């Protein structure tokens, strides 16, 4: 196989973004709610997101410094102000509303209202959760990194709310038969997660575990 070589430091910021965002796919999506000082619930999707670890239980969300209007994104402003946010994992049923939340609404307008979503109280943070989301991680700010282009927030999970029946709390297995999250493939393109396959492990337990219950 022949290879193409690209000198990354020689590229512009936009060129690096295009290559990384197009090649590192599919990416899980965090639909993040935050709360303004005026009590407005903000919701925005971010695909530069992932799990970081379990002890402590951390998730990471990377947020651009500014929106297209040149002001700091509301998500970053609110997290920096109060240190709380909720990460939701959108599934196929929530995909269109999640995408609608990417609209740059005025700071005094809630994207939940625009997308027809329902805010419900969280258990451990002041930031409301989204009732329609199958998964919601309530987070407090654990660490904040700041670079030339982005705020990187590490959230420590305080509470988990999941759709009824999704988790077996005796075995702590997730029942995936009815859980179909979507992932980002770039621009306005997304992928489904219905096409699942296994590569057998070496242990009997790995071979015995069903792909729809892990």
N, C-alpha and C positions, 0 to 999 in steps of 0.2 A: 504494500500500500504506500503510495506517495503521499507526502504531507505538504501542507501550505503553512508557512511560518509568518507570524505577524508580530511586529515590535510594538508591544502595548504602550510603553511610555511615549512612543512617537505619535500616538493617536490623539485626537481631540477627545474631550470629555464625552461629547455626544457619540462619537464613533465607538468609544469603549462601552458606553451604555447600550448602544444598539447590538453590539456583538454579545455582550454578557446576557442581556435580557432575552435575546433570541436563541441563545444556545443553552442556557441554564433553564430548561423547561422539562416538564410542566412544573409550575410552582404552586404550592398551597396558598390559599387566599385567607387573609385575616380581614373580616369586616369589623372594624373597630368603632366602638362608641366611646365618646368622651363627653364631659359636661362643662359648659362655660360658666363663668362667674355669674352670669345673668340667668342661669338655669336652663339654657338651651341645649338639647341633646344633639350632638354632632355624630354623624356616621359616615365612615369612609372606608373603602377597600384598599388593601395593600398586599401586593404579591411578593414583596421582599420581606418575607416572614417565614419563621419556622420555630420548631421546638429546639431548645438549647440543652436542656438537661432536666433531671428529675430530683436532684438533691443539691440545692433547692430546686423546686419545679419552676423552670424558666421558659418563657417564650420571647422571641425577638421580633420587633417590628422596626423597619427602616423607613423613615419619612423624609421626603424632600424638604429642604429649608423653606422654599417658597412655592406658591401656586402660580398659575399663569398670569395673575394680576400683580405679582411681585410682593404679596404679603405672606407672612408666615402661615403655614397651613394650620387650620384650627385644631387638628388633632395634636400637633406638637405644642401649640400654645396652651391647650388645656392640660396635657400631661405634665408639662413643665410647671404649671401653676398649682395643680392639686395632687399630682402623683398617682392618679387612678385611671384605669381604662378597662374595657371589657372586650375580649377577642372572641368573635363568633366565627364558626366555620360554615360557610354557605354550601348548601347542597343544590341539586338541580331545581327543586321547587323554589329556592330563594335566589337563584342566579340572576334573574332579570331585575329584581329589586336591588340586589347587591350592586349590579352594574349601574343602576340608576343613582345609587348613592355616591358615585364618582363625580357627579355634577358639582361644580363649584358654586354652592349656594351662598348667599350672604350670611354673615356670622350670626345674624339673629333669626335665621330660618333653619329648622331641623330637617335634615335629609330624610328622616324617618317619615315625616308627614308627606314629603314629596313622593316617596316610594311606596306609601301605603302600608308601612310597617308599624308594629305596636310596641311601645316602650313599656317594660314591666320593671318593678323594683328589683335591684340586686340584693344579695344577702349580706355582703361584706364591704361593699363600696357604695359611694353615693351615686355613681354613674349607672343609669338604667341599662338593662339588657334588652335584647330584641326577642319578643315572644315567639316569632316564627322560626328562629334559628334552631337547628337541631343540637348545636353545641355552643356553649358560652363559658369562657374562662374569665372569671373575675380576677383582675390583676392590680397589684400595687407596683409602683416603680422601684425596681431593684438597683438598676444602674443605667446611667445615661452617657452615651458616647457622642461626640460632636466632631464632625470633620468638615471639609470644605463644601460638601454638597448636601449632607444629610445629618439628621438626628437619628441615632440608633437607640431605641428604648428596649431595655430588658425588663420584662414584667414578671413578677413572682406571683404564681397562681395561688389565690386564696380560697377559691370556691369553684366548683364545676357544676353547671346545670346542663343536663342532656335530655333529649326527647325520651318520653316514657317508653321503657322496654329496650332501650339501646344498650344498656349496660347490665350485665348479670353481676350483682354485688356479692354473690357468694363465691364465684370463681374469678371475678374481675376481668371477665372477657367482654369484648364489645361485639354485639350481634350486628354484623354488617349486611345482613340480608336486605334491609330496607334503608341502608345508609349509603347515599351516592353523592359524595362531595364533588365539587367541580374544582378545576385547577386552571391557572392562567397559562396561556400559550403565546401571549403577546398581543399588543394593541387591543382590539375588541374580540379576540379569539380566545375561546376556552375549550377545555376538554372534559369529557365525562370519565368516570372511573368504573364503568360497568365491565370492561374487558379485563378480567382478572385471571392470573395464572400463577402457579406455584412452581418453584424449583426445589425439589426435595432436598431436605437436609440429611445429615448423616445419622441423626438420632431417631429412634422410634417415635418420640414425642413430636418432632418436627414433621414426620411423615403422617402422623395421625391427626394433626390439627387441621380442621376445615378452614378453607379460605374465607368463608363467610362468618367465622366466629373466632377471632384472634385476640 
